[in-house]
Amino acid sequence: MAPSSHIDLFAPCERDIILEVRSSRMVTMPGLKIESGIDKKPRSGRIPVSFIGLDADEHDLVFHGGRDKAIHGYCCSHYYAWQTEFPEAAARFQRGGFGENFVTEYMNERNICIGDVVSVGSDGVLLQVSLPRQPCFKLNHRFQLKNFAPNTYRASRTGWYYRVLREGTVQAGDEIRLVERRWPKWTIERVQEYLHRNPDDAAANEELAAIADMGDESRKTFEKRVEKLKVRQRRATKGKGEGEDLERWRDFRIVEKKTETPRVASFILEAVSPGVDLPEAGARVGAGEPLLGSYARLRLPNGLVRSYSIISGTCDRFELGVALAEPTRGGSAYLHGEARVGDVLAVGRIASDLQPAGAASSHVFVAGGIGITAFLALLKLYRNVHWDTTLHLAVRSVAEGEVPFRELLEELSRGSGVSGSGDGGNGVKLHLYDGSRGERVDIPRIFAEMPWNAHVYVCGPDHMMAEAMREAKRHGLGPDEVHFEAFSAQTGGDPFEVEVYHSGSKANRSSSGSEKCSSGAESGSEGGAGPVLLKVGADETLLEVLRRRFGEVAAPSSCEAGNCGTCQVTLRQGRVEHRGTALADEEQRGALLSCVSRGVGRITVEI
């Protein structure tokens, strides 16, 4: 391929020539067990074009193809830049590398706009620019570069999609000519600016959500952002007094309770008033869309507040899996022993700290018992989109029915069964470990044999989590390659004292001297700048003490298991016994998780 560094990619372009027309059948990608249509080969002669794309061109319809993604265009001048920036993969950056159907030289993301209508050749084909290409993990694998895909939208070299307005035939050498430009303000590059690099611009999101010619994939993203902003604005107008409850609690009715194993029960909860005052997750995903890797905070009639993983469902109806804890802190005992169908429970924040790892080529899950509930929704998504996925699940006893959500696991593994190991076909590859037979998850081996560019997810008992953390560190895996999800939290320990700087608190604005707070902890210097001295008992958390003194506004939380980081506070001084997984090692020097971590002696924090 001749260098194309001389091409001015910012120059206006109303005409270009198709250098190559490419297509492919679905084939298995090298090194993976999934099929893709990315390996497109040049075609000769006239190629029929229908409303769903080129003749004999196949797509993974989960991500590509369909009317909005009928034909993919790419500027071959970009390949010279990729070769320069990634010399170790230069030989792989050749025409067709991005799986494009039309290879052009001048048209690019900076001089074409959403909604552009173009004619192709002399056979009447009429196309419309519909979407910027959304890069996926297959680009990482194709070029053998970890986390390469995000570079494409950062540099605005993704390519774009056409929808077909008029059918016909095309061939290499045909001229592409601009017929109509409906949205001159919105080049593909500028759309990517607000889609990826500057997603919080409210005015841009609203304007982009109104572009009718934009394909659903991108337009719906902007529509969700607009709705999320409206929810925030409505809440801001309502206002909240200092120290009041930060969460919006909604009433949910238990409509189904089912015994999954001798120790695990499932509950389906349905909103008493659907669509009313949705939590933050509702604004993000939409009232009727599925929740992934989420958990819900329940306020039980006995006064306890607990968080449980959502197995499936939406913000108005979802399923939880709850294990009877040993020892129990009271929440699981109530749900197992006292909760009945028809009971109404208060549900607060629905949130998630686990999102699909779209840059990974393979996904490896390791779970113990009830820990599987944190991943079931994500596993279902990965199975549906044909991602290469493996699950290692440890249970107490298969013979005694200790496999939680067995039917769903069998569905995900597509008949491979749960009595041993199965290849799962195109489903999740399930490896089941039966504790009653002495079987144990070999975590060192799992990490040692992990596929290239894999993402690991771990949720289980403390010993499993600790071993996985050690192996992840030994293999040099960063937070973008491994996710830890604790399903229980060790919160007790030695008592400690904490000096709290909180300039907005009523205590710090008080003109009084020393007083007793509701927990029995003594406040120290007050008057605006000085800290408040609190005591944290052996059986309480810093989060609980902060809330009693300052309220939930000053001390928010979500999972209360050290997974999400919502409860993070700034550490000014002192030694901390860090717990939880939400903070990286370097972050722990200046912060702690108030829901699980404990001070040693006396510490100073800022909230």
Buried (B, 14 or more C-beta within 10 A) or exposed (E): EEEBEEBEBEEEBBEBBBBBBBBBEBEEBEEBBBBBBBBBEEBEEBBBBEEBBBEEBBBBEEBBBBBBBBBBBBBBBBBBBBBEEBEEBBEBBEBBBBBBBBBBBBBBBBBBBBBBBBBBBEBEBBBBBBBBBBBBBBBBBBBBBBBBBBBBBEBBBBBBBBBBBBBBBBBBEBEBEBEEBBBEEBBBBBBBBBBBEEEEEEEBBBBBBEBEBBBEBBBBBBBBBBBBBEBEEEBEEEEEEEBEBBBBBBEBBBEEBEEBBEBBBBBBBBBEEBEEBBBBBBBBBBBEBBBBBBBBBBBBEEEBBBBBBBBBBBBBBBBBBBBBBEEBEBBBBBBBEEBEEEBEBBBBBBBBBBEBBBBBBBBBBBBBBBBBBBBBBBBBBBBEBBBBBBBBBBBBBBEEBBBBBBEBBBBBBBEBEBEEBBEBEBBBBBBBBBBEEEBEBBBBEBBEEBBEBBBBBBBBBEEBBEBBBEBBEEBEBEEEBBBBBBBBBEBEBEEBBBBBBBEEBEBBEBEEEEEEBEBEBBBBBBEEEBBBBBBBBEEBBBBBBBBBBBBBBBBBBBBBBBBBBBBBBEBBEBEBEBBBBBBEEEBBEEBBBBBBBBBEEBBBBBB
